[in-house]
Amino acid sequence: MNRYTRQQLALRNGQDKPEIWVAFKGVIYDVTQSKLWKNGKHYEHWAGQDLTAELGEAPHTEKVFEKFEAIGQLHPDDFNSR
């Protein structure tokens, strides 16, 4: 699986590049096709970032990520720097 930095993830925010990606627990998911992530925003959450810390605020569990393709991993240096 490919590894991406936080900077590379940040570019996939629905504005800078056509892809819309989010990370959760070090795994990057492509949510481009989701109507819920149109323009890179899902309620008060923004694409192009690690959403691990924000899941507690969501009305769903981490099982929601099973709907999306895992396309990479957050580079370990960036994941561990949290």
N, C-alpha and C positions, 0 to 999 in steps of 0.2 A: 504494500500500500504506500502511496506517495506521502511524503511529509511536507508540510507547509508551515511557514512562519506566521506569526500574528499579523505581520504586515501584508503578506499574501492573502490571508483570510480577510483582512480588512478591506481589500479591494473588491471582494465579492459581496458587496453590500447592496446590490440592486441599482446602484447609481453609477459607479466607476467602471464596472464591467457588467456584461449581461448575466453572469452567473450570480446566484444568490445562495450563499453558504452560511452555515452556522456550525459552531463546535459545541460538543458536550462531552465532558470527561475525556478530553484528548482526542476524540474522534470528530472528523469534519463531515458534515452531511450536506448534500445538495438539496435545497428546498425550492429551487427555481420554479418547478412546475406547480407548486402549491398556491392555490388562490389565497390562502391565508397569509402568505408572505409577499403579496404583490407590492412592488416598488421597494422591497427590502425592509418592510416594517410589519410586525405582527403585534397588534395592540401596542403596548409601550415598549416592546422589545425590538431591537435593530439587528439586522443581519450583518455579517462580516465580523462577528465577535464570538467569544466563548460565552455561552449561556449557562454554564454549570451553576454558577452562584445564583442565577435568577430563577432557576426551576422551582424553588420553594414558593415563589409568588404565583406560579401558574396553577390553573384549575385542573391540570392533568399531571400524570406521572411521566417518568422518563420513557415509558413504553411508546409515547408518541413518536419517538425517533425511529422506531421499527418501520414506520411507513416510508422512510426516506433512505436513499442510497448513501451508504458510507463511502466517501470518495477519497479519504485520506486521513492522516493523523496530524495533529498539531505538533510541530517540532518540539521534542522533549525540553529543550532549553526554554522555550516559550511557555510550555505547559507547566513546568516546575517553578516558574518564576512568579506564580500567583501568590 
